[in-house]
Amino acid sequence: MIQNDYYTEENHGTYEMHSIGDFELEDGGMIPNCQLAYATYGALNDAKDNVILIPTWFSGTNIAYDPYIGEERALDPEKYFIIIINQIGNGLSSSPHNSPTPVDMANFPNVRISDDVRAQHQLLTEKFSIEEIALVVGGSMGAQQTYEWAVRYPDMVKRAAPIAGTAKNTDHDFIFTSTLMEAITSDPGWNGGNYQSCEEVADGLKRHANIWAVMGLSTEFYKQKKWDLFEVNSLDEFINGFLQPLFQAMDPNALLTMAWKWQRGDVSRMTNGNLEEALGRIKAKMFVMPIDEDMFFPVRDCEAEQKLIPNSELRVIHSICGHFGLFGGEGADYFNQIDRHLNELLSTPV
């Protein structure tokens, strides 16, 4: 266990912790006294049917969704009880750097998307006695968890909106994520995962950030020099002043934990590898919402899955930022699209 001052409420907003006890993992192993960090907005109504669940994306925490939530928005805390649950290994929930022996640092066990969703289900049912979810919505790895929720708990999830993510990860994404991981593990300071500070892995985290710069954004973003969308004034500021410092503050083992589960996200694990059968289990009304310039989860991959889902629709989001459109740098141009689709989805009888 080591200290990392990046993972504090000062950086990630107010959140609460809930223990789900000793949590057994799908691939074997166990996280003792597994802790889930979560943030809530609004109030749970008496019928407990106004729940919106939001799972987090790679490297992100609950604060990343703040721009998506607000009065008179689709995700309106005046109408809904919105709960954002930080995935295991993201730095706030139980993670390699904040867990005690024998699961600290390099000893942290492999966690799957399925483990996250089972853990989240335990939190919702134990803590709040929730039996129905009006909407599950999340971006990227949050989309992977959204699919898992809809397939694993089809009677509980009434609506679902995976944004910029797939139900089964592709070979292309697996290879890409391997390069992200190798950027970290090739740094001698990583020391097999037993470093004393993320600063010892600064070079690896820098390379990790540089790879994100290539694939996280669209070629058009660079062509049009849209640095101002991230509140910087040049390419140098975008890379050296925004992306590299962002990732260099994070815990390397946390990033590796999330990357491993990202690579293996696959709802067809529940149906002996049959993706069509898995997606056919979904009872939720679903809007599949890819981003048009996304190089990780292109529209054609998302559409191929959407066609296998009963009662689903494809709703393409435009963003020159590609996958990083999730950050919402385009402001109203992006969020108006998200709100329009989610408002329609939430108003659809189920």
NUFITOR-126417 format. One line per 8 residues: number of its first residue (from 1); for each residue z, x, y of C-alpha. Coordinates in steps of 0.02 Angstrom, whole numbers, plus 32768, in hexadecimal, padded with zeros to 4 digits. Each point is the difference from the previous one (the first is absolute). Example, Ala and Ser with C-alpha at 12.3 -4.5 7.8 and 13.67 -1.06 7.14 Angstrom:
1) 8186,8267,7F1F  7FDF,8045,80AC $
END
This chain:
1) 8000,8000,8000  7FCF,8044,80AA  800A,7FC3,80B3  7F63,7FC7,8059  801B,7FBD,80AF  7F57,7FAA,8002  8043,7F75,7F90  8078,7FAF,807A $
9) 8009,7F5A,805A  7FD5,805C,80A1  7F51,801C,7FB8  7FEE,7F69,7F8F  8060,7F73,8052  8092,7F9E,7FBE  8005,7FE2,7F45  807D,7FCF,7F7C $
17) 8020,8045,7F52  8011,7FA1,7F5D  802F,804C,7F58  7FA7,7FBB,7F67  806F,806A,7F8F  7FC2,8079,7F7C  7F46,7FDC,7FFF  7F9A,8021,7F63 $
25) 7F4D,803A,801F  7F62,7FD1,7FA5  7FD3,80B3,7FD4  80AF,8029,7FC6  8094,8043,805E  8074,7FA7,8075  8037,8006,80B6  80BD,7FF0,8006 $
33) 803E,7F86,8083  7F50,7FE6,8040  7FFF,7FD5,80BA  7F7D,7F97,8058  7FF3,8008,80BD  7FC2,7F60,8050  7FED,7FAF,80AB  7FFE,7F47,8027 $
41) 7FBE,7F94,808D  8028,7F49,801A  806E,7F93,7F93  7FF3,7FBC,7F50  7FF4,7F42,8007  8068,7F8B,7F94  7F71,7FE2,7F87  7FE3,80BD,7FF2 $
49) 7F45,7FE3,8006  7FD5,805A,80A3  8002,80B1,7FB9  7F7E,8082,802D  800F,80A3,7F9F  7FB1,80A1,8040  8000,809F,7F94  7FE6,80A9,8053 $
57) 7F6B,8076,7FF8  7FF1,80BA,7FD8  8074,8066,806F  8028,7F64,8066  80A4,7FA5,8016  8034,7F55,803F  7FE1,8031,80B6  7F46,8013,7FDE $
65) 7FF1,7F42,7FF8  805A,7FDD,80A4  7F59,7FE9,805C  7FCD,7F79,7F84  8097,7F91,8022  8029,7F94,8097  8016,7F52,8046  7F62,7F98,7FFF $
73) 7FB1,807F,7F8C  7FD1,7FDB,7F4B  809C,805D,7FC8  8073,7F9E,8072  80BC,801C,7FE8  8020,7F58,8054  7FAD,7FAC,7F6B  8013,8079,7F70 $
81) 8081,806E,7FAD  7FA3,80A4,7FFB  8042,808B,7F91  7FB6,80AE,7FFA  8038,8063,7F68  7FE9,80BD,8000  7FB2,803C,7F60  8064,8074,7F8F $
89) 7FE1,80B5,8031  7FCC,7FE0,80B4  8094,805D,804B  806E,7F6B,802D  8014,7FAC,7F57  8037,806E,7F6E  7F96,809C,800C  8002,80B4,7FC1 $
97) 8055,804A,8098  808B,7F7C,8011  802B,7FE6,7F49  8090,8056,7FA7  7FF9,806A,7F64  7FB5,7FE8,7F7F  7F6C,7FAF,8059  7FFC,8068,809E $
105) 7F69,805E,8042  7F8C,803D,7F75  8063,7F9C,7F80  7FD2,7F58,804E  7FA9,7F98,7F79  7F52,7FB8,8007  7FFB,7F54,8052  7F73,7F82,7FEF $
113) 7FC6,7F72,806F  8042,7F8C,7F79  80AD,804E,8014  7FFC,7FDF,80BB  7FD4,7F4A,7FE7  8083,7FE4,7F7A  8081,8050,8073  7FCA,7F94,8093 $
121) 8009,7F65,7F92  80B2,802F,7FD1  8030,8014,80B7  7FB4,7F58,8034  8050,7FA0,7F72  80AA,8058,7FFF  801B,800F,80BA  7FAD,7F62,8042 $
129) 7FE7,7F90,7F66  7F48,7FF1,802F  7F90,7FAA,7F80  7F63,7FE4,8068  7F9D,8072,8074  7F8E,7FAD,807F  7F9D,80A0,801A  7FFB,80B3,7FC0 $
137) 7F9C,806F,8074  7FF1,80BD,800C  7F88,808C,802A  7FC4,8090,7F92  808B,8021,7F82  804A,7F60,8043  7F60,7FAC,7FC5  8016,804D,7F53 $
145) 80AF,7FB4,7FFB  7FBC,7F5A,8040  7F88,7FF8,7F6D  808B,802F,7F87  806E,7F76,8046  7F76,7F7D,7FEF  7FD9,8030,7F4C  80B2,8021,7FC4 $
153) 8051,7F68,8052  7F72,7F82,8011  8072,7F67,800D  806C,804F,8086  7F76,803E,8075  7FAA,7F71,805C  7F8B,8066,806E  7FCE,80B6,8005 $
161) 7F9E,8071,8075  7FDF,80B2,7FC7  7FBE,8063,8094  7F9C,80A1,7FE3  8030,8019,7F4B  7FCD,7FDC,7F4D  804D,7FB4,7F65  7FC9,8094,7F96 $
169) 7FF0,80AC,804C  7F56,8052,7FF0  7FD4,80AB,7FB9  7FC6,8032,80AD  80AC,7FDA,804A  8057,8057,7F70  7FA0,80A1,8023  801C,7FF1,80BB $
177) 80BA,7FE7,7FE9  8006,8099,7F8F  7FC2,8069,8092  808A,7FB9,806D  8080,8031,7F7D  7FB7,80AD,7FE3  8007,8024,80BB  80BD,7FF2,7FF1 $
185) 8020,804D,7F56  7F91,8098,8025  8079,8035,808B  8075,8087,7FBA  808B,7FB2,8066  7FF6,7F63,7F95  8059,8066,7F79  7FDF,7F85,7F75 $
193) 804B,7F75,8069  80A6,8058,801E  7FF0,8035,80B6  8093,7FF4,8078  7FA0,7FB4,8093  7F57,7FB1,801F  7FE5,808D,807C  7FEC,8077,7F6D $
201) 7F66,7F9C,7FCE  7FB6,7FF4,80AF  7F5B,8050,7FD2  7FE5,7F8D,7F6C  802B,7F67,8068  7F87,803D,8085  7F74,8008,7F80  8034,7F55,7FC1 $
209) 7FED,7FBB,80B1  7F56,8052,8016  7FBE,7FAB,7F63  803A,7F59,8046  7F9F,8029,809E  7F60,800A,7F99  8013,7F63,7F96  807A,7F94,8061 $
217) 7F86,7FDD,808C  7F49,7FD4,800C  7F74,8074,8033  7FDD,7F88,8090  80B1,801A,8041  7FDA,80B8,8016  7F51,7FE1,8041  8044,7F90,808A $
225) 8097,8071,8020  807B,7F71,7FFA  809B,806E,8012  804C,7F8A,8080  801E,7F81,7F75  808B,8076,7FC8  803A,8024,80B0  7FB9,80B1,8006 $
233) 7F73,804A,8066  7FA1,8076,7F8D  7FD8,802D,7F4D  807A,8090,800A  808C,7F8D,803A  7FD6,7F82,7F79  800A,8080,7F73  8081,807C,8042 $
241) 8066,7F8C,806E  8002,7F61,7F99  7FCE,800D,7F48  8049,80AA,7FD3  80AB,7FE5,8050  8009,7F52,7FB3  7FEE,803E,7F4E  805F,80A3,801B $
249) 809C,7F9A,8024  7FF7,7FA6,7F59  804D,8032,7F5B  7F7D,8050,7F8D  804A,7FBA,7F60  7FFF,7F51,804C  7F47,800F,8025  7FE0,803F,7F4F $
257) 8063,7F70,7FB5  7F9A,7F80,8060  7F5C,8059,7FDC  8022,8000,7F44  801B,7F43,7FFE  7F6B,7FE2,8075  7F90,805A,7F83  803A,7F91,7F72 $
265) 8003,7F57,8056  7FB2,7F88,7F84  802D,7F49,7FE1  7F9D,8002,7F5D  808F,8061,7FB1  804A,7F52,7FE6  7F68,7FC6,7F9B  7FD7,8097,7F92 $
273) 7F84,8043,807D  7FA0,7F5F,801D  7FF0,7FF3,80BD  7FA6,7F59,7FFD  808A,7FB3,7F97  8087,8048,8073  7FB0,7FC0,809F  7FDE,7F5A,7FAB $
281) 80BC,7FE7,7FF4  8010,7FF2,80BC  802F,7F51,803B  801B,802C,80B7  7F81,7FD4,8084  7FC2,80AF,802B  7F9F,804D,808F  7FC2,80AD,7FD0 $
289) 7FF4,8060,80A4  7FA8,80AA,7FF8  7FD9,8067,809B  7F46,801A,8017  8008,80BB,802A  8084,802B,7F7C  7FCD,8095,7F94  8091,7FE8,7F86 $
297) 7FEB,7F48,7FD8  7F4E,7FD2,8033  7FCE,7F4A,800F  7F94,8006,7F63  8094,8036,7F94  8070,7F78,8048  7F78,7F7C,7FF2  7FE2,8028,7F49 $
305) 80B7,7FDB,7FDC  8005,7F68,8071  7F75,7FAE,7F9B  8074,8005,7F68  808E,7FA5,805A  8007,7F42,7FF9  801A,7FA7,80A6  7FDE,809E,8065 $
313) 7F94,802D,8096  7FBF,80A3,8048  802F,801B,80B6  7FBE,80A5,8044  805E,8053,808F  7F9F,806B,807D  804F,80A3,8039  7FAC,809E,803D $
321) 809D,805B,7FC6  7FDC,7FDF,7F49  809C,8005,7F94  8068,8034,8096  7FD2,7F5B,804F  80A3,7FC8,7FAD  805D,805B,808B  7FBC,7F7E,807A $
329) 7FC3,807B,8083  7F75,7F89,8033  8082,7F82,8038  7FC3,7F4C,8013  7F54,8029,7FB9  8055,8023,7F59  8099,7F90,8002  7FA0,7F65,8036 $
337) 7F9A,8010,7F61  809C,8013,7F95  8058,7F6E,8056  7F69,7F8E,7FF1  7FEF,8019,7F46  80BB,7FF9,7FDB  8015,7F64,806A  7F78,7FAB,7F9D $
345) 804A,803A,7F5C  80AF,7FC6,802E  7FBF,7F56,8035  7FA6,7FE8,7F5A  805D,7F85,7F8F  8034,8048,7F58 $
END
